[in-house]
């Protein structure tokens, strides 16, 4: 029975992957799983950040100027775009 290849090694040709020592395969697979886990955590953190910034913006809208609200929104957008580029 053929073993299913992990998603993290799909870009490696099968012939090369089969020649890779088992210890290296195990290390690469572990690193791939860790990357997937960190990407999920990042997505969760960005979701919470967006929720918190929405709450802060709501609070500030009653006591802050429009330029302060825009500055917060732009800072949030920059962080989100940076994280999206990092995930890609």
GIFEN-V833579 format. One record per residue. N is the residue number from 0. RES is the residue in three letters. PHI is phi as a letter, one per 40 degrees, with the letter a starting at -180 (* if undefined). OMEGA is omega in radians with two decimals (none if undefined). NEAR is the number of other ideal C-beta (glycine too) atoms within 8 Angstrom. Layout:
N,RES,PHI,OMEGA,NEAR / N,RES,PHI,OMEGA,NEAR
This chain:
0,UNK,*,-3.12,2 / 1,UNK,c,-3.13,3 / 2,UNK,c,3.13,4 / 3,UNK,c,3.13,4 / 4,UNK,c,3.09,8 / 5,UNK,c,-3.12,10 / 6,UNK,d,-3.07,7 / 7,UNK,c,-3.13,11 / 8,UNK,b,-3.12,12 / 9,UNK,c,-3.12,7 / 10,UNK,c,3.12,3 / 11,UNK,c,3.12,8 / 12,UNK,d,-3.09,5 / 13,UNK,d,-3.12,7 / 14,UNK,c,3.11,6 / 15,UNK,c,-3.13,8 / 16,UNK,c,-3.14,11 / 17,UNK,c,3.11,6 / 18,UNK,c,-3.10,5 / 19,UNK,c,3.12,10 / 20,UNK,d,-3.10,5 / 21,UNK,d,-3.13,6 / 22,UNK,c,3.12,6 / 23,UNK,c,3.08,8 / 24,UNK,d,-3.13,11 / 25,UNK,c,3.12,8 / 26,UNK,c,-3.13,8 / 27,UNK,c,3.13,12 / 28,UNK,c,3.11,11 / 29,UNK,c,3.12,8 / 30,UNK,c,3.10,9 / 31,UNK,c,3.11,12 / 32,UNK,c,3.12,10 / 33,UNK,c,3.11,8 / 34,UNK,c,3.12,9 / 35,UNK,c,3.13,10 / 36,UNK,c,3.14,8 / 37,UNK,c,3.09,8 / 38,UNK,c,3.10,9 / 39,UNK,c,3.12,8 / 40,UNK,c,3.13,8 / 41,UNK,c,3.11,11 / 42,UNK,c,3.13,8 / 43,UNK,c,3.14,8 / 44,UNK,c,3.13,8 / 45,UNK,c,3.10,11 / 46,UNK,c,3.12,8 / 47,UNK,c,3.13,8 / 48,UNK,d,-3.14,11 / 49,UNK,c,3.12,10 / 50,UNK,c,-3.13,8 / 51,UNK,c,3.13,8 / 52,UNK,c,3.06,11 / 53,UNK,c,3.11,8 / 54,UNK,c,3.14,8 / 55,UNK,c,3.13,9 / 56,UNK,c,3.09,11 / 57,UNK,c,3.11,8 / 58,UNK,c,-3.08,8 / 59,UNK,c,-3.09,11 / 60,UNK,c,3.12,8 / 61,UNK,c,-3.08,6 / 62,UNK,b,-3.08,5 / 63,UNK,b,3.08,8 / 64,UNK,c,3.13,5 / 65,UNK,c,-3.14,6 / 66,UNK,c,3.08,6 / 67,UNK,c,3.11,9 / 68,UNK,c,3.12,12 / 69,UNK,c,3.13,8 / 70,UNK,c,3.11,8 / 71,UNK,c,3.14,12 / 72,UNK,c,3.12,10 / 73,UNK,c,3.10,8 / 74,UNK,c,3.11,8 / 75,UNK,c,3.13,11 / 76,UNK,c,3.14,8 / 77,UNK,c,3.12,8 / 78,UNK,c,-3.13,10 / 79,UNK,c,3.13,11 / 80,UNK,c,3.11,8 / 81,UNK,c,-3.14,8 / 82,UNK,c,3.13,10 / 83,UNK,c,3.11,8 / 84,UNK,c,3.14,7 / 85,UNK,c,-3.13,7 / 86,UNK,c,-3.06,7 / 87,UNK,c,none,4
